[in-house]
Each structure stands twice: as C-alpha cells, then as structure tokens.
C-alpha cells in the first residue's frame, strides 16, 4: 500500500499542470465596433473551479483594467472617440491560491469610425 501511495504522489507531482480556459461570451475575434461606443464584455467560466475573480485588461492602455470579484464576470468599456484599429481584450482568472497557469482568454476586435462601419457591412 505504501508503494502505491508513493507512486500516486509521484504521478501527481510530475503531471504537467492542466490549463483551464474560458472564453468571452459577448465578443468574437474580428468583431467590428464603433469608436466612441460602450461595449460590455462577459466571461463564460465554463467548468472552471471557483474563481476569486477575473482581471480584465485592454491593449494600449486605452481603458483601466478591472478586477471583477463577483459572478457573472463582466466589464463595460468606453472606447475613445478618436481611437481606431485593432483592440485586444484580455481576461485572466484569479484563484484563491496561486497557480502557475491561471485560466485566461483574449479577443481582438476592430474599432472603426461610424462612417467606415457602414461601408464595411455587406
């Protein structure tokens, strides 16, 4: 019995860490949004064990990051009126204890001026 217990412990210690993933449920890669608009992003945690919260961030420092510590995990972002181009949003899950690879997701959307959006839609 002692050998089996030691063997099981060795397997658990050497097993590569499983990376939990979740996804944005309100946006998809390549979505177009208008400059100056407010968008709401939401994370679908799926089967991930309980989280302490989700840290939301945006590229280029356009908006301040936010830690949402209560489910449902969501974030409203006001996109500046003078910004256009790609915008990447990240969400990183925070657990009650440190983990080497926390659950995370990212999505890249394209911000366009309102007149350009009309010409890009089929």
ABEGO torsion letter per residue (X at the ends): XAAAAAAAAAAAAABBBBBBBBBBAABBBGBBBBBGBBBBBBBBAEABBBBAEBBBBBBGGABBBBBBABOBBBBBBBBBAABBEBBBBBBBBBBABBBABBBBBBBBBBBBBAAAAAAABX
